[in-house]
Amino acid sequence: MANMKRVDHGAFVWSSGSSCCVCGESDARALVDVVLMGGAQVTLCGSHELMHRRSPSQARSRPQLREMLSERRGRRDRRSEGDELGAMLTAAFSGDRRVADRRLG
């Protein structure tokens, strides 16, 4: 299966590389080869392949791909914004709902 290939731009195939070129993941079960718009073939883990596929702009080279997909912590943290559904789920599964301790003695 590792030799199976499709030659479409942006298409993914089973990986022949040894690790993800963005994060270094080396578990072969999670790796795929991706042909970039510039024609370069790179190996990505499933997470970075998904990010690349969903990206509004497609990388043309390995360095450009690394820049686009690598460290995201500098971006705005959206976890604190929340929404109504998130608040309801948090309230439903939070231990704060308990009224005192229900156990007797």
N, C-alpha and C positions, 0 to 999 in steps of 0.2 A: 504494500500500500504506500510506502514512503516514496515510491517512484512515480506515483500517479500525478499527472500535471495537466492543467488547463492553461491556455495562453490567452487570457482575456485581461485587458487592463482593469485593475481593481478586483479581479477575481482571486479567490484564494484556493489553495491546493494543499495537500499534505506536505509537511515540511521536510526539506532535505537539510536544513540548517541545524545548528546545535543549540542556539539560544535566541531569545527575542532581542532584536537589535535596540529596543528602547529600554527594557528593564532587566534583561539578562536571564529571564525565566528559562530553565533548561529542561523541563519536563516535556518530553517529546509528545505526550498525549495532548498537550495544550498548544502546540506550535503549528502554524500554517505559514506557507510562503505566499507573499502578496506581490503582484507586479504593479509597480507604481506608474503613474502617468508618464514619467520620463523614460520608462522602460527598465529601470533597475528592479531586480528581484530582491526582496528582503524577507527575513523570517520574523514573525510576530507571534506573541502569545494571543490567546483568544480575546483577552480584554483589550489589548492595543489594536487588534484587528477590527474589533467592533467600534472602537473609538475612531479609527481611520475611516471605516466605512460610513459612519454617521457624520463625519466632519464635513462642514459646508465647503471647505476648500481641500483639494487633494494634493498631497505632497508629490513632488517630482523627483526628489533625491532622498537618500538615506539621512543626511544631516538635517534636511528640512523636516523629514518625518519625525526624527528625534526631538527637534525643537517644538514641533506642534503637539506631540503626545506625551512628552516627558513630564517634568514636575508641574503639578497643577496647584500646589498649595499657595502660590502667590496670588491666585485668583480669589475673588470675593467668596467668602464663606457664606453659603446660603442655608446652613443648617438651623440657624437661630430664627429665621423668618417664619417657618412653619405655615400651617394652614388649618382650616377647620377640621378636616378629616384626621390630620396628624394629631391635633389637640384631643379629639375624641378618643383615638386609639391609645394615646399616652394615658389619658385619664382612666380608660377602661382596664388597662393592664398595670397600672401603678399600684404600689402597695399603700399609697396615701389614702386610698378609699376606705380602708378598714377603720371602723369606729372602735377605738381602744383595742383591747385584746379580747377576742371572742371566746377564748378558752376560759373555763371556770376553774378556779383554784388550783 
